[in-house]
Amino acid sequence: MELKMKRCCMVRPAEPTWRGRQSLSELDQINTLTHTQIIYFYRPPNTWLTPHDVVYDTLRSSLSRVLVPFYPLAGRLRQIIASNSNKSRRESSRLELDCNGDGVEFFEAELNAELAEFGDKDNNNTGNKNNYLFTPSPNYRYLFPVVDYSQPIEQIPVLFIQLTKLKCGGISLCLSFSHVVADGQSVAHFLREWARFARGKPLQTTPFHDRNALVASGTKVQIFDDHSNQLLYLPSLVEKQNKTIKRTVISLRLGKNDVEILKKIANYFNGNSSECRIMTRDDQGIHRRFSRYEAVAGHIWKCLSKARKLRDEQETTNILTIDVRHRLRPAMPVGYFGNAIFDIKTTCLVRELSSKPLGFGASRVRAGIEKVTSEYVLSAVDYIKSQRDLFCFRYLYSFFVESFIGNPNVAVVDWSNLPAYEMDFGWGKEIYFGPGNLEVEGDSVILRDCGGDDTLIVVLCLNVDHVEDFKKSFYKDIVNSCL
């Protein structure tokens, strides 16, 4: 593939915005300093006659205008200088956001490739002959700007955007954003408003920029004693591997009927297992059926543990990312812009996960989710605030996997309910939205298929040697189910 970079510019807010140093919450501080990548693929209609220059100019102009209400994205991160000169730079590792209006770096490029080269055409599961199953691959590197992390952090933009025209007429719109500044919900909010501005529409929901909303002012916080274990511990392999793993990324579809079968399997055995039944009762002792996420997350966890052929006595953890906007009391303001997600870990033995019905894994996922109460999150925030060095919080999972050569754990992030779909900038809705990169073995993302039929897509990074076993296990229970 040959990439031709046509233009690059720094897009700044169209009007003067607030300038100053913005404090970051503890949930902002513990995110990695690298950028998170998301990608949109578009296939404009054959009758689409808009010149490509018009697309670029429309996006650049509307981006400049939307950065006025979303001015933090035009700022730069800065290291907070410790008042005690004896502290090392790593110990004074907290950051603040300098809202200086320096801008977003915006690229326009052309690539001599077609949409089909980034995805496999799917003629089976959806019935849509024009539907592609896209998967993060090394070729994605052409679609994202290169971020130079050798620069001082205060010189690196918070947000990079690249618009790439493909030779088939398709378009990719790719964003690399600092997860320290915003989570997926906040970036989706920004994208929705940017798309509205591009179509000539006004701002719909004003972003809320006071990050003190995460702090319970004047409230006595209940203290939990497991934050060190929850935030800083992951099981390691009982039996170390002697070879370096080679990772790959796969995408698998779960049709609407497949998802319903998984839910039925989880709930059927939940109803027939006293252990799972006890673990899934509410405060009134009434059994609640497992949700789609609980069933699918439990299924991914169980199938990957089987494919890895882990020992029975191996501990395995499922890392769940929970949006706490509506879990805090009082709930966070509408339009809160920042990080309002919290990772919770749920752990069991491989023997339990593999030998027991899907309802067991789903019940462990539910137990983790239900732990994330307002009191628990605020207690964790206080714990993080008391820590001097945040390095381990930011890089625990990726550092752990790289160091121990093999991973008994999994992370399941649900993007299917993010308001990041149907982003129409004037040329129609995307045919695909998803992650630009998955580099940690065991990381997975649940997406909503853009075909609009409630199909899900599971994107997973795993060991190349485990791919076929995982695929077989992933569909086996669904195909063999008589429910």
N, C-alpha and C positions, 0 to 999 in steps of 0.2 A: 504494500500500500504506500502511496506517495501523498504526503500532506503538503498543501500549499497554504501558508499563512498569509492572508490578505491584509488584515488590519488588526491593530491592537491599540486600545485607548483606555485611559483612566476615566471612568464615568463618575462624576461628582453630583451631589444633590443640586437640583435646578434652582433652589432658593436657599438662603441662609438658614441654617439649622442650629439647634443648641450645641454649644461646644463646651467641653469640659471632661473631666475624668469620671467615669461611671464605675461604681463599685460592682463587683460580680458576686453572685450568691455562691454558697458552698457547693451547690449542685452544678454550677458553672465551672467552678475551680477544679473539680476532679475529672474533667474530660480531657482526652488526649489533645496534644497541641498540634497534631497533624489535621489536615482537612478531610472532611467526609464528602464522598462523591455521590451525586445522583444524576440520572440520565433520563432524558425524554427522547423518544423517537417519533417522528411525524411522517406521514405519507400524504402530502397534499393531493387533492383531486386532480384528475387529468385536465380539467378545464381551468385549473388555477393558473392565472396569467401574471400574477404579481412578480415583478422583477426582484431578484434576490437582494439587490441593494436597498430596495424599499423595506424588505424584511429586517435587515440589519439596522437601518435608520429608525424604523418604528420601534424596535426593541431598545435601541440606545436612548432614544428620546423618552420613551415611557419609563425606562429604568431610571433615568435622571430624575424624573418627576416622582416616582414611587420611593426613591431614596430620601425624599423630604420627610415623610412620616416614619420611614424605616432607617433613620440616620445612623443607628449603631452599626449597620452593615458597611457603612462608608468609613468607619473608624479603624483604629489599629490597637492591638493588644500591647500592653506594656508590663514589664516586670515591676512589682512593687519593691522599692529599695528598703531593706530592713533598717530600722532605726539604730539597731545594735550593729556596729561596724564589724564586730567579731563573728557575726553569722556568715556562713558560706552562702553563695548564690543559690545553691540547691535548697538550703534550709529556708531562705526567704523566697519560696517558689510560688507565692500567690501572684495573681495577675489582676490588672484593672483594664478597663476599656477606655481608650482615649478617643472620644468622639470629636475628631478633628476634621471630618469631611474630606479626607484624602482620597476617598473614592473606591470604586469596584473596578477591577481589571477585566476588561471585556475584549474577547478575541473573535475574529471572524476568519474562517478557514474553509478550504475546499479539499475533499478527499476523493481520490479515484477508486471508490469502492461503492458497493450497493448495500441496501438494507439486508439483503439475504446473506451477506457475508458476516453479519453480526448475530444471526439467529437461524434456527432450523425451522423450515416451513412445517406447520402442523396441519395434517390432513385427517387426523383421527379423533382427538378428544372433543373438539369444539364444533366441527362441521363447517368452520370458516376457512375457506381455501386461501384467504389472504392473511391469515393470522400467523404470526411468527412467535416462536418461543425463544426469547433473547436470554443470553447468559453472559455475565461478566467474563471477559477473556483478555489475553494480552493485546488484542487489537483495539481494545477500548482506549489504550494509551494515546491513540491518535486523536481522540475526541475530547480529551481533557487537557487544560493548560498544565504545564510543568511548574510546580511550586518549588522555588529554591529555598530550602530550609537552612542553607548556610548563612543566609542573611540574618541580621538581628531581628527579633520578633516584631519590633516596632516598625519595621519596614515592610512586613509581609501583609498584603491585603487580607481582610477577613473573608472576602468573597471573590472568587474567580468564576467567570462565565465564558463558555466557548460555544459559538454557533457554527455548526459545520454543515455545509451543503454536500450531499453525496451525488454521484454521477447519475443515479437513477431518478433524481429529483427529490429524494427524501431528505429530511433534515434531522439533525440531532441538536438538542439544546442541553448542555451539560454544566452543572454547577459543582464547584468545590468550595465548601463553606466550613468555617471554624466551628466545631461543636462546642467550644468554650463559650461562644457568643449565643448560639441558638440551637434548639433541638428540632426534631423533624416537624413537630406541630407548628413551631414558630416559622420555620422556613416555608412550610406549606402555606401559611397565612401570607407571608411575603409574596410567594408566587401567585396566589389567587388575586391579590391586589395588583400585582404587576400585569397579569393577564388582563384584568379589567381596564387598567390604564391604557394598555396597548390597543384595546377595542374602543377606547373613548369613553369608558365608564368612570364614575367617580369612586372615591374610596368608600368601601362598604363597612369595614370594621377598623377602628383606630387602634393601632398597637399600644399596649400598656408597657411603659419602659421602667417603672419603678421596681427594681429587683428586691427591694425590702419587703415586698409582698410575700416573700417566702419565709419571712421571719415572724414568729408569733410574738408580737410586741406585748410586753408586760404579762405574758402568760407563763405560768410555771410548767415546765416541760417534764413529762414523765421520763425517767431514765431507764433504758434497756441496757442489759449487760452483754449483748452479743454482737455489738457493732464491729469490734475488732475482727471477730471470726467471720461475720457476714461480708465485710468490706475488703478484708485482706487475706482471706484463706481460700485456696482451691485444692482439691485432692490431686495428688500426683499419681503416676502409674505405679502400681505394685510391682509389675514386671517390666523393667525398662527395655526399650527396643535398642537393637544394636545397629540399626541403619537409619540414615536420615530420611524423613518422610518427604514424598513428593506430593504436593497439593494440587488439587484442581477444583473447579466450581461447576456444579450441575444445577439445572433447573428442571423441576418436575411439576406437572399439572395435577391438581386435584379438582375434578369436576364437581358440580353442585351435588350430584348423587353420591360421589365418593365421600364428600365431607359428611353428608347425612349418614352414610353407613358407618363412618368412624365414630360419629357421635352416638349412634345406636349401639355400636360395640362397647364403647366406654360406659354408656349408661345401663346397658343390659347387664353387663357383668358387675357394674357398681350396685345394681339392685339385687344381685344374687351373691354378693360378697359382703359379709358382715363387717370386715375390716374397712373396705372402701366406703360402705354405707355410713359407718360411724364418722369417718373423716370428712364427709360431704354434707352433713346436716347443718342447718342454720341455727341461729340462737334459740329458735322455738322447737328444735329437734326435727324439723321438716326437711326431707331429702330434696335437694335442688339438682336438677339435671346439669350435666357438664356443658359448658359453652363450646362453641366452635374452636376457640383458641386453646382451651384446656385440652380438648381431645387431640387436636393436631399437634400441639407442642409435646404432649405426652407420647404421641405416635413417633414423631421425629426422634425424640430422646431414646425411646425403646429400640427403634430400628438401627440407629447409629451405634448404640451399645452392642447390639448383635453383630453388626457388620465389622466392628473393631475386634470382635472375639476376645473381649476382656474377661479376666478371671472373675469367678463368682464373688470373691471377697473384696473386689475392687470397689472403692467409693466412686460415685459419679455425681456430678452437680449439673443442674440445669439453671442457667442464668436468665432470669426473666426481666425485661425492661418494662416498667409500669409508669404510665402517665399519672401524675398525682394532682393535676389541676383541680379535679373534682373530689379528690380524696381528703384534701386538707380542709380543716374547719377553722374559720370560714373558707369557702372555696376561693380559689385564686381569681382575680379579676378577668373578665372576658378580654381576650386579645393579649394576655400576658406574653411578653416577648423575652425569651431567655430559655433556660433549661428547667423543665419541671418534670423530669423523668428520674426514676429511681430504680437501680438494679437490685434485685433480690435473688438470693440463691436458695434452691431447694435441693436436698441431697438424699440419696439412698444407696443401697448396695446394688451392684449389677445383678446379683442373684434375684433380688426382689423384683427389679424392673423387668428382667427377662422371663422369669417363671410365672409371674402373676399377670392377670388380664390387664388390658389397656386402662381399665378403670383405676388401677393402682397408680400408674404414671400420671394420669389426669388428676387424680386426687392430690398427688404431691405438688403438681403445678398449682392447683387451687390453694393448697395450704400456704404456698409461697405468696401468692397474690393477696390472700386475705390477711397476711401479716403486715401488709403495707397500709397501715392506718395513719391518720393525721399525727397521732402521738408518736408513732414509730419513726415517721419521716423527720419530724422536728427534733426528736432525740438524736437521730443520725446526723442531722445538720449540726447540732451542738457538738457532737463527737468530732466531726470533721473540722469544725472551727477550732477545736482544741489541739489539732495536730500541726506541728511546725512544717513537716516535710510531706508534700502531696505527691511525690514521684510515684510511689507504689500504688496509690489510688488511680493515677492516670494510666499506668502501663501494666497493671497486674496481669491481665488476661493474656495480652500479646507477649509480654516478657516471659510469662510462665510457659506458654506453649513452645516458644522458640528455645527456651532453656532446657526443657525436659525431653525434647524429641518424642513427641507423642502426647496424646491428650485424652483423658477419660471423660471430659466434660463437654457440654454443649451450651450454646446460647441461642435462644429463639426470640427474635424481635418481630413483632406484628406490625407491618405497615399497611395491612389491608383496610384499616379504618382511618388511616391518615387522610385528611382533606387535600391530598396532593394529586388527585386524579382529575381528568377532564379539564386540563389546562389549555384553554383556547386563547391564543394570542392574536387570532385573526385569520388563521388558516385551518381551523378545525382542531378537534381533540387529538391527543397523542394516541399512538397505537401501542405504546409501551412506556411504563414508568418503572424504575427500579434502581438498585444500587449500582454504582460505578465500579466498586471493588469490594471483594471479600477475600481477605488475606490470611485470616486466622482459622486454622483447622478446627472445625466444630461450630463456627459461626453460621447462622441461618437467618433468613428473612422470609416472612410470609407476605406475599403480595396479592393484590386483587388483579385478576386478568382484565385488561382493558376492553375485552370483547363484550362485557356487560351482562354476562349470564351467571354471575355468582361463582365462577370458577376461581380457584386460588392457584397461585404459583409458589412453590417452595424453592428458594435459592439457597444452596448449601455449599460451603467449602469443606472438603474432606480429603483424606488420603486417597491417592489414585488407586491403591490396592483394595480399597473398600467400596469403590463405586458400584460394581455389579452386585455385590451382596446387599448393599443398601437398597438399590433399586428393587431387587427381588422381594426383600422384606417389606419395603414401603407399600407395594401393591398387593402382596400375597393375601393379607387378611381381608382386604377389600374385595378382591376377586373371589375368595373362598367363602365369604360371608353368606349366610342364608337368612340374615335378618332383613 
